[in-house]
Amino acid sequence: MEDQANNTTSSNPKPSETPVLNISGKVETTQKTPRTMGKKKADPPPPTVPETPKINPTTFPVIMGRILLKSNDPPEPVSKMNLSDFKQYLCLLCMDKPSKRKLVSHMFISNEKELDSDFLKVRKIYENRKDLKILEQVTVYTLCARSLFHRVQMKLTDVEWNKQRNIFETDRIGERDVWNVTSRLYDLENEETEKLFNYAKFLSATNS
């Protein structure tokens, strides 16, 4: 009896293998796919969209380099300019010549960057001169030092010039001799500035 019961049990199909009728007429058993226990599969990350580059004075050269030069290498940094280095000066080294009661003035042009070194070079010319005594250094700021230099050469007709017309002598009168020469230079500088502005107005009016 036990053998018959075992045979009967083994011959019965499992509930998960219930026969079904296929369209073709064949009988097939359905099998459920076993579910895997675990974490749910994560969704793929969305595609990354490149951020629009921000345009500013720092990034603009890089962006233009990529477009025009077709290169990702940033351009070489530009050295910073100090605008004060372009300031121009008409300079005088004023000296006393006691033997002839003369005021000797050595005239030259310079700029903000080289002003000290230029004065030092000129002073060294006269440091060992026993007939001259260095008094003061005079600087006159001007828009165009070379133009003012030529104006002084033309306008100061009551002084004694050397052949190169960069050194002139005036009579010593008193303690204000250097101030008097400096005042004349400032008057000539004002005339030169007015001339330059009038010329600029003329070019603007005529669209030159």
C-alpha positions as CSV (number, residue, x, y, z in Angstrom):
1,M,0.0,0.0,0.0
2,E,2.8,2.4,0.8
3,D,4.5,1.7,-2.5
4,Q,1.2,2.4,-4.4
5,A,0.8,5.7,-2.4
6,N,4.3,6.8,-3.3
7,N,3.8,6.1,-7.0
8,T,0.5,8.0,-7.0
9,T,2.1,11.0,-5.3
10,S,5.1,11.1,-7.7
11,S,2.9,10.8,-10.8
12,N,0.8,13.9,-9.8
13,P,2.1,17.1,-11.4
14,K,3.3,20.0,-9.2
15,P,0.9,23.0,-9.0
16,S,3.6,25.2,-10.6
17,E,3.7,22.9,-13.6
18,T,0.0,22.9,-14.6
19,P,-0.2,21.9,-18.3
20,V,-1.6,24.5,-20.6
21,L,-2.8,24.2,-24.2
22,N,-0.5,26.1,-26.7
23,I,-1.9,27.6,-29.9
24,S,-0.1,24.9,-31.8
25,G,-2.0,22.3,-29.8
26,K,1.0,21.2,-27.8
27,V,0.7,20.9,-24.1
28,E,3.4,22.8,-22.2
29,T,3.9,23.4,-18.6
30,T,4.2,27.1,-17.4
31,Q,7.1,27.9,-15.2
32,K,7.3,31.2,-13.3
33,T,10.6,32.9,-13.4
34,P,11.9,33.0,-9.9
35,R,12.2,36.6,-8.5
36,T,15.7,37.5,-7.4
37,M,15.7,39.1,-4.0
38,G,17.9,42.2,-3.7
39,K,18.1,45.9,-4.5
40,K,16.2,47.5,-7.3
41,K,18.4,48.2,-10.3
42,A,19.2,51.9,-10.4
43,D,18.2,54.0,-13.3
44,P,21.0,55.2,-15.6
45,P,22.2,58.7,-14.9
46,P,20.8,61.5,-17.2
47,P,23.3,62.7,-19.8
48,T,25.4,65.6,-18.6
49,V,25.0,68.9,-20.5
50,P,28.2,71.0,-20.5
51,E,27.7,74.3,-18.7
52,T,27.7,77.4,-20.8
53,P,31.1,79.1,-20.2
54,K,30.9,82.4,-18.4
55,I,32.5,85.2,-20.4
56,N,34.6,87.7,-18.4
57,P,38.0,89.3,-18.9
58,T,39.7,86.2,-17.6
59,T,37.9,83.6,-19.7
60,F,37.5,85.6,-22.9
61,P,41.1,85.1,-24.2
62,V,40.8,81.3,-23.5
63,I,37.5,81.0,-25.3
64,M,38.8,83.0,-28.3
65,G,41.9,80.9,-28.3
66,R,39.8,77.7,-28.6
67,I,37.8,79.2,-31.4
68,L,40.5,80.9,-33.5
69,L,43.6,78.9,-32.6
70,K,41.7,75.6,-32.1
71,S,43.7,75.0,-29.0
72,N,42.8,74.4,-25.4
73,D,46.1,75.9,-24.2
74,P,45.5,79.3,-22.5
75,P,47.5,82.2,-23.9
76,E,50.5,83.5,-22.2
77,P,49.8,86.0,-19.4
78,V,50.2,89.6,-20.4
79,S,52.5,91.6,-18.2
80,K,50.9,94.3,-16.3
81,M,51.7,97.8,-17.4
82,N,52.1,100.7,-15.0
83,L,50.6,103.7,-16.7
84,S,52.6,106.1,-14.6
85,D,55.8,104.8,-16.3
86,F,54.7,106.7,-19.4
87,K,54.6,110.1,-17.6
88,Q,57.1,112.5,-19.3
89,Y,59.1,115.2,-17.6
90,L,61.3,118.1,-18.6
91,C,64.2,118.1,-16.1
92,L,66.8,120.6,-15.0
93,L,69.8,120.2,-12.8
94,C,70.5,123.7,-11.5
95,M,74.1,124.6,-10.4
96,D,75.8,127.6,-9.1
97,K,78.9,129.0,-10.8
98,P,80.3,131.4,-8.2
99,S,83.3,132.6,-10.3
100,K,81.0,134.2,-12.9
101,R,77.9,134.6,-10.7
102,K,76.0,132.4,-13.1
103,L,73.2,129.9,-12.7
104,V,73.9,126.9,-14.9
105,S,71.0,124.6,-15.9
106,H,71.4,121.2,-17.6
107,M,68.2,120.3,-19.3
108,F,67.1,116.8,-20.3
109,I,63.9,114.8,-20.7
110,S,62.9,111.7,-18.8
111,N,60.0,109.6,-17.7
112,E,58.5,108.3,-14.4
113,K,60.3,105.0,-14.6
114,E,63.8,106.3,-15.3
115,L,63.6,109.7,-13.6
116,D,65.9,108.9,-10.7
117,S,68.5,107.0,-12.7
118,D,68.6,109.9,-15.3
119,F,69.2,112.5,-12.6
120,L,71.9,110.3,-11.1
121,K,73.7,110.1,-14.5
122,V,73.6,113.9,-15.0
123,R,74.8,114.6,-11.4
124,K,77.8,112.3,-11.9
125,I,78.9,114.6,-14.7
126,Y,79.3,117.5,-12.4
127,E,80.1,115.9,-9.0
128,N,83.9,116.4,-9.4
129,R,83.7,119.9,-10.9
130,K,85.2,122.4,-8.5
131,D,83.8,125.4,-10.4
132,L,80.2,124.2,-10.0
133,K,78.0,123.6,-7.0
134,I,74.8,121.5,-7.5
135,L,71.8,123.3,-6.1
136,E,68.5,121.7,-7.0
137,Q,66.7,119.3,-9.3
138,V,63.7,120.6,-11.1
139,T,61.0,118.4,-12.8
140,V,58.1,119.7,-14.9
141,Y,55.4,117.2,-15.8
142,T,54.3,117.6,-19.4
143,L,52.2,115.8,-22.1
144,C,55.1,115.8,-24.5
145,A,58.5,116.3,-23.0
146,R,60.3,116.5,-26.4
147,S,57.9,119.2,-27.7
148,L,58.4,121.3,-24.5
149,F,62.2,120.8,-24.8
150,H,62.1,122.4,-28.3
151,R,59.9,125.2,-27.1
152,V,62.3,126.1,-24.3
153,Q,65.1,126.2,-26.8
154,M,63.3,128.6,-29.0
155,K,61.7,130.8,-26.4
156,L,64.5,131.3,-23.9
157,T,66.5,133.8,-26.0
158,D,67.9,135.9,-23.2
159,V,70.1,133.1,-21.9
160,E,73.5,131.7,-23.0
161,W,73.2,128.3,-24.6
162,N,75.9,125.8,-25.3
163,K,76.3,124.3,-28.8
164,Q,74.0,121.4,-28.1
165,R,71.4,123.7,-26.7
166,N,70.8,121.5,-23.6
167,I,72.7,123.7,-21.1
168,F,72.1,127.4,-20.5
169,E,73.4,130.0,-18.2
170,T,71.6,133.0,-16.5
171,D,72.8,135.8,-14.3
172,R,72.6,135.2,-10.6
173,I,70.5,137.8,-9.0
174,G,69.4,136.4,-5.6
175,E,68.0,133.4,-3.8
176,R,65.0,133.1,-6.2
177,D,67.0,132.5,-9.3
178,V,66.1,128.8,-9.5
179,W,62.4,129.6,-8.8
180,N,62.4,132.2,-11.6
181,V,63.8,129.7,-14.1
182,T,61.2,127.1,-13.0
183,S,58.4,129.6,-13.2
184,R,59.3,130.4,-16.8
185,L,59.4,126.7,-17.6
186,Y,55.8,126.2,-16.2
187,D,54.6,129.2,-18.3
188,L,56.0,127.6,-21.4
189,E,54.5,124.2,-20.5
190,N,51.1,125.8,-20.2
191,E,51.5,127.3,-23.7
192,E,52.6,123.9,-25.1
193,T,49.6,122.2,-23.5
194,E,47.2,124.7,-24.9
195,K,48.8,124.3,-28.3
196,L,48.4,120.5,-28.2
197,F,44.7,120.7,-27.1
198,N,43.9,123.2,-29.8
199,Y,45.5,120.9,-32.4
200,A,43.5,118.0,-31.0
201,K,40.3,120.1,-31.3
202,F,41.2,120.9,-34.9
203,L,41.7,117.2,-35.8
204,S,38.3,116.4,-34.1
205,A,36.5,119.2,-36.0
206,T,37.9,118.2,-39.4
207,N,37.5,114.4,-38.8
208,S,41.2,114.1,-39.6
